[in-house]
Amino acid sequence: MEHRRNFPFRIRPIVFITFFGLSLHLNAQKKPDLFKIFNSKGKEVSWKKLVNTARTSDLVFFGEYHDDPIIHYLQLQVLKELSKTVRNLALGLEMIEWTDADLLEKYVSHTIDEHTFLKNAKSLWTNYSTDYAPMVKWAVDNKIVVFGSNVPRAWASGVYKYGFTYLDTIQSELKSKLPPLPIPFEPDLPGYKKMLEMVPGHGGENFPKAQAIKDASMAWTIAKKLADGHTVLHLNGAYHTLNFEGIIWYIQQYTSNVKIISITTVRQNQIQKLEKEHRGKADFIIVVPSDMIRTH
């Protein structure tokens, strides 16, 4: 009995030492970085540098991976930072198509509530509620203009099947939102040439054209917001503005004297240094870990 009463007291120093040692080990570990920001030449820059540059621009493109929560959080922070100093700020999204333009305008103007918008919108992506709704809701609550910039997906599908001539057959009042026809197209842009390599053979020549109609339509929609006196923060898939092509090329066809900055996202196993292949892809390149949890 004596031995049993003393036994717990004998192991307590051992337990204490074990947990104390584990605590020291955990505290000694460096907390992992979630992202790093680099300029186009690969030099690491601060969040403050990115924000201050964005504040002096007319148009900010933020290219993303659609399933990365780090980037969606940073997009929200850029939106908040710009709202502090930028007048007539507008948030544009690739993720909302023209088919929901009127409905979105009613939501932005508080004519309908968020529930009604979500219930009736037809073009929202499956991850809208988790990845984009927080930004849209914040913008609406803070009286910032929000607009969907993307062409209806059925139209892009039609261009993929039949080429740009498909656009002449559209019978819809939304057709007035298209940029002037015929759509300018530069097939030798590296991004479009790369897409052509993805789908070789007969019919593949329309693959980059389907991308181009999205790029042109988003650019045209943005250009009209700029003409109305807005500064625009536009969210889109990284490929749409990669290497200053895509939407940026089309913006230069439709506008002039617009100060643009491009932010893009890349994934790397190690984020401390920008890999050479990613240099020059944008004015600011945000590197996120390859093993980051994805939203969908």
N, C-alpha and C positions, 0 to 999 in steps of 0.2 A: 504493500500500500504506500509505504514511504517512497519507494522508487517511482510509482505511478504519479504521485502528487508532484514530484520534482521534475518528471520527464518534460512537461510542456515548457518549463522554464529553461531547461537545457537547450532546446532547439530554437528558442526565440532569438538569441544572438545570431544563429546561423541564418534564420529567415531574414532578419534585419539586414545582415551583410549582403545576402543574395539580392534582395530588392533594392538596396542602396547601390549595389554594383550595376544592376539593370538600369536604374534611374540615371546614373552617370553615363552609361553607354548611350541611352536614348538622347540625353541632352547634348552629347558630343556629336551626334549626327546632324549634318547640315540639312535644313529644311529645303525641300526641292523647289526649284524655280518653276513657275507655271508658264512664263513667256519671257521673251527678250525682244527688244526692238532694235532694228538696224536701219541705216540709211542705204541708199541704192548701191553704195560702194562697199558695204559690208562693215561699216563702223557702227558699234553699238551707240545708240542715242537714248535719251531719256523720254519718259512719258510727257514731261513738260514740253520738250522740243516738238514732239508730234502734235500736241494740242495747240501750241502757239502758232505753228505753221498752218494748221487747219483753220485757225481763227482768221488768218489773213487771206484766205482763199475764197473764191466764188463758188467752187464746186469741189466737194470731197467725195471721192469714191472709196468705199471700204469693202474690198474683196474678201470673201469668206469661204470657209468650208461650212456647208449648211448644217452640219451636225456637231459643231464644236462649241461647247458651252463657254469656254474661256473667251472666244472671240465675240460671242453674243453679249457677254457681260461688258467687254471693252467697247463694243459699239454703243451700248447704252451710256457708258461713261463719256464717250466722245460727244454724243447727243446732249448730255447734260452740260458738259463744259462749253460747247458751242452756244447753247442757249443763254449762257451768262452774259455774253458780249455781242452776239450776232443778232442783228435785227432781221425780221422777215425770214427766219429760218424755216426750211421745209425738209421733211424727211421723206425720201423716196425709196420704194421697195420693189425689187424684182419679183418678190414673192406674192404680190397682189396684182392681178391682171385687170385690164380695162373693163372687163365684164362686171366688176364690182366697184367701178369708179363712183357711180352715183350713190351707192349704198355707203361707201367709205366716206364720201363728202358729208352725208347726213350724220354719220357717227362723229366725224371730226367737229361738225358744227353743233353737236349735242342735240340734234333733232331726234335721233334715236339713241338708245343706250347700247352698251357693249354686247349684252345678251342678244338683242335683236340683230345686231350686225353679224355676230358669229352664227346665229341661226339661219340667216338668209344669204350669207356670202357663198358664192359658188366656186371661187378659185383658190381659196386658202389651202395651203399645204397642210399635210397631216401633223406636222410639228409646229404649226403656227402658234398654238396656245402656249407651248413651253418655250419656244425660241424667239418669237417675234412679238407676241402680244404684249409682253412687258414694255417693250420700246414704244409700240404704237399707243398703248394706254397712257404711258408717261407723257408722250407728245400731246395727246388729246387733252389730258388733264392740265397741261401747261400751255394750251392754246397755240400749239405749233402745227402748221399745215402738214398733213400726211397725204401722200398720193401713191397709188400703184402705177408702176411704169411699164409693165410688161404686156405685150401683145397676147391675145387669147391663144392658148396652147394649140387649139384646133387649127389656127392659121399657120403656126409654125410647122405643124404636122403636114398641112397641105403643101407648104413650100418644099418640105422634104420629099413629098411624093411627086410633085409636078413642077417644081421650080418657081421662080418669081412670077410666072404668068398666072399662077393660082390666085394671086392677089387681085387680079382684074375681075375674077368671078365672084368675089365676096359681095353678098347682098345683106348688108347690115348697117345700121346707123353708126356703129362703132368704126366703120371704115374711115370716117372723117378724122379719126385720131391717127391714122397712118401718116408717116412722112410722105412728102411728094413722091409720086411714082414717075418713072421707074426708080427703084432703090439703087443707089450707087453701091458697087460691090468691087472689092479689090481682092481677087482670089490668091494673089501672091503674098498677102500678109502671112507671116510665119505661122500665126495661130490657126488660120484657116487652112493652110497647107498641111499642117500637122493633123487637123481633123480629117482631111481628105485621105491621109495615109491610114487612118483608123478604119475607114470603110472603103477599101479599094474595090474596083470593078464597076460594072454597070449600075447606075443609080446612086453611087456614092458621091457623085459630083454635086448633088443637092444637099448633102449633109452640112457642109459649112454655110450654105445659103440659109438653111433653117436657123442656124446660130446667128447669121447676119441679120435676119429680119427681127430677131429679138434685140440684137445690139442696136440696130437702127431705130427701132420703135422706142426703146428705152431712152436713147440719146435725144430723139425728137421730143419726147414727153418732158425730159429734163430741160431741154432748150427753151421750151415754152414757159417753164417755171422761172428760168433765169431771166427771160424777157419780161416777165411780170415783176421783176425786182427781188426775187428770192435768192438767198444763198441756200445751196442744196447739199445735204448729206445723203448720199445714195448708197444703199446696201445691195450687193449683188454677189453672185458666185465669183470666185477669184478669176476664173478663166475669162469672164466677160471683160475684164480690164487688164489682164496680164500683159506685161511688157508694153503697156500704154497703147494697146490695140483694142479691138472690139468696140465697146461703147465710146471709149476715148477717141478712137479714130473717127467715129461717126459724129461725135460732138464737134470735132474740128471741121466737119463738112457743113454743119448746121449753124455754127456760131463763130464768133471771133472775139478776141480780146477778153477771154475768160481765163482767170487764174485757176488752174486745176492742180490738185494734189491727189495722188493715188496711194492707197494703203492696201497691202495684200497680205495674205496668210500663207505660211508654208509649214510643213511638219518635218521635224528632224528627230533622230534618236537622241542626239545631244544638242542642246539649244544654246550653249555658251558661245558658240561661234557660228556665223552664217556660212553655210556651205557655198562654195564658189558658184555652183550651178544656179543659185537663187539670186545672185547679185544682178542688179539692174531690172528686176521684175516690176518695181514700183519705187516711189519716192521713199516710202517706209515699208519695211518688211517685218512682220511680226511672226516670230518663230514660236510654235507651240510643240509640246512633246508628242511624239508619235503614239505613245501609249495612253494618251488622255482618253478618258471615258467619253463615248459619243452619245448624243441624245437620241439617236434613232438609227 
